[in-house]
Each structure stands twice: as C-alpha cells, then as structure tokens.
C-alpha cells in the first residue's frame, strides 16, 4: 500500500504539478544594444525588430511563452560584459541578440560560451566571431566586415579607381574592415595611399581630411559608423573633396541618410546584405507592418534581427526543446528562405549566416521617387564570393 501510495503521489506531481511548471518555463531572449550612444540611431530599433519577430511567430513556442528583455550598454564594452553576465546568470535568458561594437560583442560571445547559452551577433561584424574566437554558442548574422569590404572593394577597384585612402575607426571593427579592403585592392593591383585612425566619437576630422586631400586618391574609405560617418562626410563636403573623390561607406543605412540631411551621402557606395525594396519571402508584409508602426522602412540590421530571432525560434520548434545543444544542431547547416535571405545558409563550419550581397549607390534627392527609396542597386555578389571561405579561417569550435 505504501509503495502504491508513493507511485500515485509521483504520478500526481508529474502530471498536475511538474508538467504545468515545465510548460510555463519561458523561452527568454534579450536584445543587448546601443540605445543612447553613438550608434543608437542605427541599433536602438533592433529591440522593435525582435519584438515584431516574436509577435509574428505567435508569442509562444513549444507551449512556452516567449519573453523579451533588452538592455542599453551605451556602446561601452565593459558595460556589455556586465550586462551579458546578468542576463545569462540572473535573468536566465536563452539567447542574446545584437551588440554593436566588436570589442563588446567578443566579450558577450565569451560570456555565452562560459554560460553555455546562445549569442547572435547582428551589428558587430567582426570576422573573429567566425574565425579565431569562434565557439559553439555564437552565431554571426547579417553581415561581416569581410563581406562589406570584399564585395564593394572588388567592384570599386574595377569600376571607380585603384588609388585609395582610408579613415578608420580605432577599434576591432575598423581594423577588420581596413584589412579586408586592402586585400580586395591588392587583388586588383591597386595602390593604397594611406590611412588615418580616428577614435570613436571624434568630433573634428579636419586634420585627417587634409591628409586625404594631399594624397589625391580616387576612393576614400570611411570606415566608421553613425555620427562619426556623418561628421567625416559633412566636413569633406565643406572642403570640396566629394567633387573629386568617390566615397565608400560600409555603414550606409537608410536612417542615417535621413538623419544626415539632404544629399549628404549622395553618390556614395556601399555593400548591404538587405534592402527594404528587395522582394524576399514575407518581406513586403514585414516592410508594410514596419511602415505602419514607425513611418519609415526597416534597416538591414532591423531585418537581420528579425530574421535571427525568427530562425532561433524555428530551431527551438524543430528541436522540440530549448536545450542548447539540440538547438545548435538544428541551426548548423540549415538553409532557409525568409525576409532577410533568399536563400540563406547558416554554415556549420563557422556559424556564419551567408546570403547575397548587394552593391548600392545613394541616389540624389531629386532622383528619389518615393519616400526612403534612396538606394540604386548597381551590382550583386554571390554568398560564395562575398563571404570568406571557412577553409581560410582559423576557426576551431571544439565541442560543447
């Protein structure tokens, strides 16, 4: 009788107590981004993109609620490191998304590995995520510095000119871009005339641009982002440099074009992995909903965040669990077609999400026929050519 009673108690607990508790264990994700610092105009809305992805997914997966948290690390790497620890260890999030600034993102990636939780880098772009600092818990979405530099670099050396100068952000993302642009130019037998390093938040680029003017390049690479890019280009216009030199801006984005003012970036070139007028599966509805909510189009990073969150949730659904190892197995080598990539591939070798790269040129205001339609697509580069071959990387993920 005692044995039977014990079995009944266990069965009662399993079906009427434990099961509801397990079912209510949420899938918890977080967006860690810059919402008030130098890149906030680019990245703050990634919180909205994650929220929209969760809503469009239905708000639940495997019978569990999907909860969204977000943190503003103000583009401070030490703060990102602290917040990642808090999110993984205290808030028990299953995955963190975004994290601009390569130094900060690399710190978060390390925290993901330590805590055996997932991290999806969206706006960092450093190839170290899929190179020497790769690990089983980090995925790189949206773009890489190699893609940004190689795709437009090869095209520009062929179509614009082969004498280049650069102004580069003085941190990991900038270093990566500079290295890959130099390699692209070398492949086309070009001449690199010089480079000026500039710390994040530089207020006055005059002394840097005076050196550009003296060098007389065909192309100026503006290898920074946000307010810093606007500062460089505005000063270059005042100095008359844009009348003689083609500008390549890896960080071109629609919100920045609008914020900078009329024709600031007109005629400038860049490479993007997504643009709101590209017709991918579901993209028209996504863009329409975004316009309704925010009266502007989504950026590449908004679409990348939406895609990464969606593909993570789809992987949880396919795995039938939020167990990290099982979810990673569903992500590795997975091919998908969504708003962001058509097709997209999550490479198993280095956890890089790859797809077509588009070469864009910013239209003059008089040629913009509908609101925010600022880009002219002047070329496409296949995923195979736009992204570094995994065999050329120093990536050793090891085991879980």
C-alpha positions in Angstrom: 0.0 0.0 0.0 2.8 2.4 0.9 4.5 1.7 -2.4 1.3 2.2 -4.4 0.6 5.4 -2.5 4.1 6.7 -3.3 3.6 5.9 -7.0 0.3 7.8 -7.1 2.0 10.8 -5.4 4.7 10.8 -8.0 2.2 10.5 -10.9 0.1 13.3 -9.4 3.2 15.5 -9.1 4.3 14.7 -12.6 1.1 15.3 -14.4 -0.6 18.0 -12.3 2.3 20.0 -10.8 5.6 19.4 -12.7 4.2 19.5 -16.2 2.5 22.9 -15.8 5.7 24.3 -14.3 7.7 23.0 -17.2 5.2 24.3 -19.7 5.4 27.8 -18.1 9.2 27.8 -18.3 9.5 30.6 -20.9 11.9 30.9 -23.8 13.6 34.1 -22.8 15.6 36.2 -25.2 17.4 39.6 -24.9 18.5 42.4 -27.2 21.7 44.0 -25.9 22.3 47.1 -27.9 23.2 50.8 -28.0 20.1 52.8 -27.4 21.6 56.1 -26.3 25.2 56.1 -27.5 27.0 57.0 -30.8 25.3 54.1 -32.8 21.8 54.4 -31.2 20.3 55.8 -34.5 21.3 52.5 -36.1 20.7 50.0 -33.4 18.1 51.1 -30.9 15.2 49.9 -33.2 16.6 46.4 -33.2 14.6 46.0 -30.0 11.4 46.7 -32.0 12.5 44.2 -34.7 12.9 41.4 -32.1 9.5 42.3 -30.6 7.9 42.1 -34.0 9.5 38.8 -34.8 8.1 37.3 -31.5 4.7 38.7 -32.3 4.7 37.3 -35.8 5.8 34.0 -34.5 2.8 33.9 -32.3 4.3 34.7 -28.9 4.8 31.1 -28.0 6.9 28.1 -28.9 6.5 24.5 -27.7 3.7 25.8 -25.5 6.0 28.2 -23.7 5.8 32.0 -23.6 8.5 33.9 -25.4 9.7 36.7 -23.3 11.8 39.7 -24.5 14.3 41.7 -22.4 16.5 44.5 -23.6 19.5 46.4 -22.2 21.2 49.6 -23.3 25.0 49.2 -22.9 25.7 52.7 -24.4 28.4 51.2 -26.6 30.6 50.6 -23.6 32.3 47.2 -23.8 32.8 46.8 -20.0 29.0 47.5 -19.6 28.1 45.0 -22.2 30.2 42.4 -20.4 28.5 43.1 -17.1 25.0 43.1 -18.7 25.6 39.8 -20.5 26.6 38.2 -17.2 23.4 39.5 -15.6 21.2 38.4 -18.5 22.6 34.9 -18.7 23.1 34.2 -15.0 20.4 36.1 -13.2 17.7 36.6 -15.9 18.3 33.1 -17.3 18.0 34.2 -20.9 18.4 31.5 -23.5 19.9 33.8 -26.2 21.2 37.4 -26.6 20.9 39.2 -29.9 22.8 42.2 -31.5 25.6 44.0 -29.6 27.3 46.6 -31.9 31.0 47.3 -31.3 33.3 44.4 -31.9 35.1 44.6 -28.6 31.8 44.4 -26.7 30.4 41.6 -28.9 33.5 39.5 -28.4 33.1 39.9 -24.7 29.5 38.8 -24.9 30.5 35.8 -27.1 32.9 34.7 -24.4 30.1 35.0 -21.7 27.8 32.9 -23.9 30.5 30.2 -24.1 31.1 30.3 -20.3 27.3 30.1 -19.5 26.5 27.7 -22.3 23.9 30.0 -23.8 23.5 31.4 -27.3 24.6 34.7 -28.7 23.6 36.0 -32.2 25.8 38.9 -33.3 23.9 41.2 -35.6 25.7 44.6 -35.9 29.2 43.7 -34.7 30.5 42.3 -38.0 34.0 41.3 -36.8 35.3 38.1 -38.5 36.8 37.0 -35.2 33.3 35.6 -34.3 33.7 33.1 -37.1 37.5 33.0 -37.0 39.9 32.6 -34.2 37.3 33.4 -31.5 34.6 31.2 -32.8 32.7 28.9 -30.5 29.7 26.6 -30.5 27.4 29.2 -28.8 27.9 32.2 -31.1 26.3 32.8 -34.5 27.1 35.7 -36.8 24.2 37.2 -38.6 23.5 39.9 -41.1 27.0 40.7 -42.5 30.7 40.6 -41.8 33.5 43.1 -42.3 34.9 40.7 -44.9 31.7 40.9 -46.9 31.3 44.7 -46.5 34.9 45.2 -47.7 35.4 42.5 -50.3 32.1 42.8 -52.2 32.2 46.6 -52.7 36.0 46.7 -52.7 36.4 44.4 -55.8 33.6 46.2 -57.6 35.0 49.7 -56.8 38.6 48.8 -57.9 37.2 47.6 -61.2 34.7 50.4 -61.8 35.9 53.5 -59.9 39.6 53.7 -59.4 42.6 52.0 -57.8 44.2 54.7 -55.7 42.6 54.5 -52.2 42.9 56.3 -48.8 41.1 55.4 -45.6 39.8 57.0 -42.4 39.3 54.1 -39.9 37.6 53.7 -36.5 40.2 52.9 -33.9 38.8 49.6 -32.7 38.3 46.0 -33.8 35.6 46.5 -36.4 37.6 49.2 -38.1 40.8 47.2 -38.1 38.9 44.3 -39.7 37.4 46.4 -42.4 40.8 48.1 -43.3 42.5 44.7 -43.6 39.8 43.3 -45.9 39.7 46.4 -48.1 43.4 46.3 -48.5 43.2 42.7 -49.6 40.5 43.4 -52.1 42.5 46.3 -53.6 45.6 44.1 -53.7 43.7 41.6 -55.8 43.0 44.3 -58.4 46.6 45.6 -58.3 45.6 48.9 -56.7 47.6 51.3 -54.6 46.8 52.1 -51.0 48.0 55.6 -50.3 47.4 55.9 -46.6 45.2 55.5 -43.5 44.2 57.7 -40.6 43.0 56.1 -37.4 40.3 58.0 -35.5 38.9 57.2 -32.1 35.1 56.5 -31.6 33.4 59.8 -31.1 35.9 62.0 -32.9 34.4 65.5 -33.2 36.6 67.1 -35.8 38.1 65.2 -38.8 39.7 68.2 -40.5 43.3 67.1 -39.9 42.6 63.6 -41.2 40.9 65.0 -44.4 43.7 67.4 -45.1 45.9 64.3 -45.5 43.3 62.8 -47.8 43.3 66.0 -49.9 47.1 65.9 -50.2 47.1 62.3 -51.3 44.6 62.8 -54.1 43.0 59.3 -54.1 40.3 58.0 -56.4 38.5 56.5 -53.5 38.1 57.4 -49.8 37.1 54.6 -47.4 35.1 56.0 -44.5 35.5 53.1 -42.1 33.4 54.2 -39.2 29.6 54.5 -38.4 26.8 56.6 -37.0 27.6 60.2 -36.0 31.3 59.7 -36.9 30.4 58.9 -40.5 28.2 62.0 -40.8 30.9 64.2 -39.4 33.5 62.9 -41.9 31.3 63.4 -44.9 29.9 66.8 -43.9 33.5 68.1 -43.4 34.6 66.5 -46.7 31.8 68.4 -48.5 32.8 71.7 -46.9 36.4 71.0 -48.1 35.2 70.2 -51.6 36.6 66.7 -51.5 33.4 64.9 -52.7 33.7 66.7 -56.1 36.9 64.8 -56.8 36.8 61.6 -54.8 34.4 58.7 -54.6 33.4 57.7 -51.1 32.8 54.1 -49.9 30.8 53.9 -46.6 30.4 50.3 -45.3 28.0 51.6 -42.7 25.4 53.1 -45.1 21.9 52.8 -43.7 18.6 54.5 -44.5 18.0 56.1 -41.1 21.5 57.6 -41.3 20.7 59.0 -44.8 17.6 60.7 -43.4 19.3 62.0 -40.3 22.3 63.4 -42.1 20.2 65.7 -44.3 19.6 66.2 -48.0 22.2 64.8 -50.3 25.0 64.4 -47.7 25.6 60.8 -48.9 24.5 61.3 -52.5 26.8 59.3 -54.9 28.4 57.2 -52.1 28.8 53.5 -52.3 28.4 50.5 -50.0 27.6 46.8 -49.7 24.4 45.6 -47.9 23.0 42.2 -47.2 19.4 43.5 -47.4 17.4 46.5 -48.5 13.7 47.1 -47.9 12.8 47.2 -51.6 14.2 43.7 -52.2 11.4 41.1 -52.6 12.2 38.2 -50.4 9.5 35.8 -48.9 7.4 37.7 -46.5 9.5 40.9 -46.8 6.7 43.0 -48.3 4.4 42.3 -45.3 7.3 42.9 -42.9 8.1 46.3 -44.5 4.4 47.2 -44.6 4.0 46.5 -40.9 7.2 48.4 -40.1 6.0 51.4 -42.0 2.6 51.3 -40.2 4.3 51.3 -36.8 7.2 53.6 -37.3 6.5 55.6 -40.5 9.9 54.6 -42.0 11.4 51.4 -43.6 13.3 48.9 -41.6 17.1 48.9 -41.8 19.3 46.0 -42.8 20.0 45.4 -39.1 16.3 45.5 -38.2 15.7 42.8 -40.8 18.7 40.9 -39.7 17.5 41.0 -36.1 14.0 39.9 -37.1 15.5 37.0 -39.1 17.9 35.8 -36.4 15.2 35.8 -33.8 12.8 34.0 -36.1 15.3 31.4 -37.1 16.3 30.8 -33.5 12.6 30.2 -32.6 12.2 27.9 -35.6 15.2 25.9 -34.4 13.7 25.6 -31.0 10.5 24.4 -32.6 12.3 21.8 -34.8 14.4 20.6 -31.8 11.3 20.2 -29.7 13.3 21.7 -26.8 15.3 24.8 -25.9 18.2 22.6 -24.9 21.2 24.5 -26.3 23.0 21.5 -27.9 19.8 20.4 -29.7 19.0 23.9 -30.9 22.5 24.4 -32.2 22.2 21.1 -34.1 19.1 22.5 -35.8 20.9 25.7 -36.7 24.1 24.3 -38.1 24.0 23.8 -41.9 20.3 25.0 -42.0 19.2 26.6 -45.3 16.2 28.9 -45.1 14.2 31.4 -47.1 12.8 34.4 -45.2 12.5 38.2 -45.3 16.3 38.6 -45.0 17.9 35.9 -47.2 16.6 34.0 -50.2 18.2 31.7 -49.7 20.2 32.0 -46.5 22.6 29.4 -45.1 23.9 29.0 -41.5 27.3 27.5 -42.1 28.1 24.6 -39.7 31.9 25.2 -40.1 31.9 28.7 -38.6 28.3 29.7 -37.7 28.3 32.4 -40.3 24.9 33.2 -41.8 25.5 33.9 -45.5 23.5 35.2 -48.4 23.7 37.5 -51.5 25.5 40.9 -51.1 24.2 43.9 -52.9 26.3 46.9 -54.1 24.4 50.1 -53.6 24.8 53.7 -54.6 23.0 56.5 -52.8 20.7 58.5 -55.1 20.5 62.2 -55.3 17.3 63.6 -53.6 15.9 64.7 -57.0 16.1 61.0 -58.2 14.3 59.6 -55.1 10.8 58.9 -56.5 9.2 57.6 -53.3 10.0 58.1 -49.6 13.2 56.4 -48.3 13.9 54.8 -51.7 17.5 56.1 -51.5 19.5 53.2 -53.0 20.2 52.2 -56.5 21.4 48.6 -56.6 24.3 48.6 -59.0 25.5 45.1 -58.5 25.1 41.7 -56.8 27.7 39.4 -55.3 27.0 35.8 -54.5 27.4 34.4 -51.0 30.3 32.3 -52.1 32.2 35.3 -53.3 31.1 37.8 -50.7 31.9 35.8 -47.6 35.3 34.3 -46.6 35.7 30.6 -47.3 35.6 28.7 -43.9 38.8 26.9 -45.1 40.6 30.2 -45.0 39.6 30.9 -41.3 41.3 29.9 -38.1 38.1 28.5 -36.5 38.2 25.6 -34.2 34.8 25.4 -32.4 35.6 22.3 -30.3 32.8 20.5 -28.5 30.0 21.6 -26.2 
